[in-house]
Amino acid sequence: MNIILIAPPAAGKGTQSELLVEKYGITHISTGEILREIAASGTELGNYIASIQKEGKLVDDEIVFKALETKLLELNSVNGHVFDGFPRNVNQAIKLDEMLGKLNQKVDYVIYIEIEKERAMQRTLGRITCPKCEAIYNIYKHTFEVEGHCNKCGAELIKRSDDNEESFNTRFDTYMKNVQPVIDYYESKGLLHKVKAQEEKEDTFAYIKEIIEG
Ligand code: ADP
């Protein structure tokens, strides 16, 4: 089963992906995370990606395709995937059909998580993540067993360099501008479902489960 989560920054794509992985045994694919790994490598390509991510702009399609294809082959997940942050434009959506076709797989559900910009901004500014197990927290909401450390694996939590107000604004606006054609693309294929981001992650997930299980 392949699920695409479409949602602006901080609507909860990462969190809902974790829940989908737990429930359905599929593999989480976050292009943002894959690109952040390359960005941290210190190579020329890595430094280029880091600079684009920091500004909140989109990384070139060809770079994303190469990184994603490598990851898909490496993981070789027969159960399928949840795609978080990909596709972000129609060119990427077409490429995804092609890549999945090579694995004899297809897109089954596209879930668009809606959130107002104001709420997304608040969530972004409070967000801290675990670099080791990818758990996501919000400093305004969660309590920590050891201050500044992950409740699940104990690693030191970090704030993403792009989780500031200026970069958030660019990311949100860029996202909305590019993603509308992607939404139209999947709607025309009859694959699109809409869900409103709820205050509690379990409530949002309940709606997503309903879409998948009917
Ligand atoms: P968010 O959804 O919170 O912006 P992501 O982790 O999905 O976070 O993406 C972070 C950054 O990584 C984006 O701002 C962009 O620079 C880059 N990125 C991620 N996915 C893609 C993609 N599919 N195409 C181009 N750039 C991407």
Residues whose N, C-alpha, C, O or C-beta is under 5 A from the ligand:
A	BS01	ADP	P8 P9 A10 T31 G32 E33 L35 I52 Q53 G56 K57 L58 V59 V64 D84 G85 F86 R88 R171
